[in-house]
Amino acid sequence: MIPSTPEILARLVAEPTVSRTSNLALLDYVEGLLRPAGARIERFFHPDGSRASLWVTIGPHGPGGVVLSGHTDVVPVDGQDWSTDPFTLTERDGRLYGRGAADMKGFVAASLRAALAAASRPLKRPLHLALSYDEEIGCIGVRGMIEALAARPERPALCIVGEPTGMRIATGHKGKLALRACCHGQEGHSALAPNALNALHLGAAFITALQARQEEISLTGRRDPGYDIPYSTIHAGMMRGGTALNIVPNACEIDFEIRNIAEDAAEDILAGIEADAETIAAPHRNRFPMACIEIERVSGYPGLDTRPDAPAVRLLNRILGEDGAMLKVAFGTEGGLFHQELGISTAVCGPGSMEQGHKPDEFVSSDQLARCDAMLARLVEDLASCA
């Protein structure tokens, strides 16, 4: 007896797989479901062995087939005011509440149920599941799996990333570069502050330069009307520096990001920011040779820009049973990596709404899960009937 998608989802939500923490117990549950059904499973571990990505294959060996891709990690619940236990799936008024219910264990649960159903069918093309870790901090965990797949002669043909889109077809999202600006000054006593170089002041000037770059892009930059914010964005999220009020700080760090539309190259935007950093620091070097603003890359992923007539979109239209309205989403996914690194036609479609993601009382509706189950059932039928 194949468990229902809500039953599987309850088990997934019960595992508090917050990013950077272990997801191995969740993967043990997944393997316990799928190995007895004949699935072929590989784990790709983080270097410290605490977490892993899972590659699952149902059906024949060989190229082709479809990948259902989802991440197993969730964002923290610390400081959030939940009305229920976030790690106990709670059903109320047609909604299923729990951390990750929308983002994106709902899709993972539906994919596991589809894999169990597919295992009982004589598939002509394989069904693959790609379950990754640490997606929420930059699509980190999927990379080792993709590198291994890239070295193999046989690859899947299509990929569906199941991030929540309300079961609509998303053909694009922006790329992202996560960056850190390290500002170096000269410490000193605050009573003699002009004799020192305040790294926080360098950081403040750097943030002002980021704002000016963003303003320029918003006024004169390229546009993609498919996005709510139709241009590339620059955002500073955290600033750290200083140890005491009476000490001029010698170091300051600013975490910032670039989210670029396909028409813009993130590297070009970054080159302008690096030039701004040098312009800020250079005038101080006569007095303070250490003065500089170094920019480090923390993480990043490419954008996704799939054509409306691409194979993945045609497949989704067919198994959704309609010519679905297409959109582009504000959030990022691993879809750009599957497309760019493996050359796989990729689109995004999954149950729920990202409006619910990362919030207290996150939920996915029972109706959305049922629609996802129906779509994946038609996918299994498609894989069983097509040569």
N, C-alpha and C positions, 0 to 999 in steps of 0.2 A: 504494500500500500504506500503510494507516494504521499508524503506529508504535504499539506497545503502551504502556499506561500506565506500566509500569516504565521503558521506554526514554525516554519523555518526562520522567518524574520524575528520571532520571539527569541529563538536561540542566538541569533546573531547580535541582537540588541543587548542581550544579557552579558556579552563579552565587552568590557570597557576598553576597547582598542583605541585609546587616545593616541594621536601621533607621537612617535618616538618611544612608545611603550610596546610591549610584546603583543603580537597578534597570533602567537603560535597555538593557543588553545582554540581559537576560532578556526584556524586551519586544520587542526586535528578533527574538529567537528565536521568540517567540509569533507575531508578525506574519508571519515567514517561513513558519510552519506554516499560518496561517489565511488570509492574503490570497490565495494561489493557489487556495484552495478557494472563494473568492467572499465571504468575510466582510467586513462593513463595520466599520471600526475607527476609533475616535477616541482621542486621547491628551489627558489633562488633567494639565498639568505643575505641579510645585511651583514657587513663584515664582523659585527660583534655577536652574531648568531641569535640575537634576541627577537628578531622578526623576519618575515620572509614574504615573498610573492609566490603565487601559485599559478602554474600553467596546467590546464586540464584539457584533455582531448577525449571526445566521444566520437566513435565512428571509425571510418577507414583511415589508414595511413596515406600520406601523399599530400600534394599541394591543394590549395583551394580551401573552400569552406569559410566559415564566419567566426569571428572572435566577438564574444560578449565581454566587454572590459568594465571593471569596476574596482573601486578601492575599498579596503576593509577598515581603514582608520577613520576616526571621527575627531571633531574638535572638543576641547574640554567643556565641562559644565560648571567649573569653578565660578562662584559669584553670580550664577544665574538662578532666578527664582522659579523653579519648576513646581507645578501643582501635583505632579506624580513623580515616582522614582524614575529618573531618566534612563536607567538600565533595566527596567522592567517594562516590556511592551504592554501598553494599556489601551484597550479599545473603548471608545466613547463616541456616540453619535456619528458612527460611520467613519471615524478617524482612528488611526493607530499611532499612539504617541510613544516616543522614545528617542534617545539620542541616536542619530544616524538613520532614523526611519525614512526620511526623505533623502538625506545626503550621506551615503547612498546605498544603505543596506537593503532598502526595499527592492531595488533593481537586482542586487546580488542574490537576494532570496528568490526572486522570480527566475533568475538565471539558473540557480541550483535546481529548482523544480523542473525547469525546461530540460536541463541536462539529464535528470533522472528519467524523464519521459523519453528523451532521445535515445537513451541507452537500451530501451526496449524495441527500438525501430531499426530496420536495416538501412542505415543512412548511406546515401551514395556520395555525400560530401561530409567532411568532418565538422563538428561543432566544437569550438574552443572556448574556454573561459580563462580570462586573465584577471586574477585578483591580486591587487598590489597593496603596498603599505606606504605610509608617509606621503600620500598624495597631497594632503592638506598643507604641507610645508614646502611644496614646489615640485610635485610629481617625481619624487626622488626614488621611491621603491620600485617603480616599473622599469627603470633604466637597465638594470642588470638582466632582467628577463628579455627586454628588447635587444640588447647587445647579443645575447645568446641566440635569439631567433634570427638576427641579421646574419649570423655566421652559418646558418643552415641553408641548404639548397632549396628546400621546400617551404613555402610560406603560405599563410592564409590569404584569401582574396579580399575580404571585406572585414571591417570592424565597426561595431556599434558600441559606443561609449554610453553607459546608462545613467549619466547624471540627470537630475530632475529637470525636465523640460515641459511637464504637463502632457507628456506623450505627443508632443509636437517634434518635428524634425528640425534640429539645429545644424546648420551647415558651417558655422564659423564661430570662433572666439579669438580674442586678442592674444598675442604672445606676451610673455612676462620676463623681465630681468629683475631679480631681487639683488640689491646692492648695499654696500656699507661704505660710508665715507668716514675715514679716520683722520681727524684734524690734529695736527701736532703743533704745540706752542711751547712756551717757556714758563715754568712755574715761578712764583714769587709771592711775597707778602702783599696782601691786598692794600696795605697802607702805602705801598710803593708800586701800585698796579701799573702805572705807565712805564715802569722799567721792565715789565714782563710782557709776554704775549699770551693773551687769553684765548685758549682753544675754543671756549664756548662762543666767543665773539667771531672766530673764524667760522664756526658751525652756523651761527646765525646768518652771517653773510652768505654762506653756502646755501642755506634754505631760501634766502631771498633770491639767489640766482636760480634755484629750482623753480620758484614761483614765476620768475620772469620768463623762463623757458616754457613753462606751462601756458602762460598767458599768450606767448607768441604762437604756440601750436594751436591753441583754441581759436585764435583770431585768423591765422593765415595758413594753418597746416592742412594736410590732406583730410578728406572726409570719407566715411563709409556710412551711409544713412541706415544701414541695417542694424546699427548699434544705438542703444539709448544715449550713450555718450559717443558721438560719431567721429571722434578724433583720438589720437594717442594721448595718454595721460602720464603725468609724473606725480608721485605722491611720497611725502616723507611721513613715516609712521612712528618712529621712535628716535629720541635724542638722549644720550647719556654723557655725563661729564661732571667733573668737580668732586671734591671730597669734603670741603669745609668752606664756609662763607669768607673766612679771612685768608684763603689761599687762592691765588690766581691759578686756574686749572691749566695743566699742560697737555691735556688730551680730551678729546670729545669724539663721540661716535654718533653717526646718524644713519639709521636704516631707512632706505628709500627704494622705490621701485619705478620701473617703466613698464607700462602696458601699451603695446603698439598694435595698431591696425595693420593689415597685410600690406597696405600701400606704403608704410613707413618701415625702415630698417631700424631695429632697436640699437644696433651698433652705431648708426649715424647720430641718433639722439644722444647716446652715451658719449660719443666723441665731443659733442658740443658741451656737455656737462663737465667732462674732464678739462676742456679748455677753460671753462668758467672757474673751476677749482684752482687751476694754475694762476689765473688772473688775480684771484683773491689772495693767494699765498705769496706770490712772487715779490710784491713790494716790501714785504717784511724781512726778506732774507739778508739784507745788508746788516741789520742789527741782530737777527735771529736765524742763523744758518739752518736750523732744524725745521723752519716753517714750511709746512706742506699740507696738502689734503690728498691722501691716498684713497683710491676707490677700489674696493674689493668686490668680487662677484661672489654672491652667496648661493644663489640657485637661479633657475630659470627654465622655461619651456617655450617651444615655438607655438605660434598661433595656428589656427585651423581655418582654412578657406576653401571649402569643398564646393565644386560646381553644382548647380541645381540638377544637372543631368548626369551626375556621377553615379557609378554603379551602386554605392552604398545608399544613396538617396533613392534610386529606383527600387532597390530591394525594400527599403523601409516603406515607400509608398505602396508597394505590392502587399506586404504583410500587415500593414495598417488597414488595408482595404479601402484606401482613399488616397487622393492626392493631397497629402497633408500640407497645411500652411507652414512655410519654412521661416525660420528666424535665426538670428545670431544672438549668442548669450554673452553676458558680461563676465562671467566667471571662466576660469581656465580648466582644461582637462588634459589627460594624457593623449588625446586624439591627435594633436599635432605631432607627437613623437611617433605614433604608429604610422602616420602618413609620411612624414619626412624620413624617418630612419628605416622603415620597412617598405615604403611605397605602397601601402595598403589604403584603398579607398575607405574613408572614414566619415561617419556622421554621428551626431549625439542625439539620443532619444531615450527618455526614461520617465518613470512615474514620479509624481509630486512636483513641488515647486521650490526653487531655491529661496523664495521668500520665507520659507519655513526653516531653511538651513541655518545652523549656527546660533539659533535662538532657543530660549527656554520653551518648553512644550512643543518641540519639533514634532511634526506629524506627517504622515502620508495617508491619503484617503483610501478606503477600501475599494472605491470605484477605480481609482488610478491603478492600484495593484491588479485589479481584475482586467483592466484594459491592457496592462503590460503582460499578464499571463496569456491573454488572447493573442497578442502580437507574437509572443515567443512560441506559442503553440503552432501558429501558422508558419513561423520560421522553421521549426522542426519538420513540419509537413513538407516544406519547400526543400529542405536538405535531403529528405527521404525520397522525393519524387523526381529531383533533377539530376541528370547525369553530370 
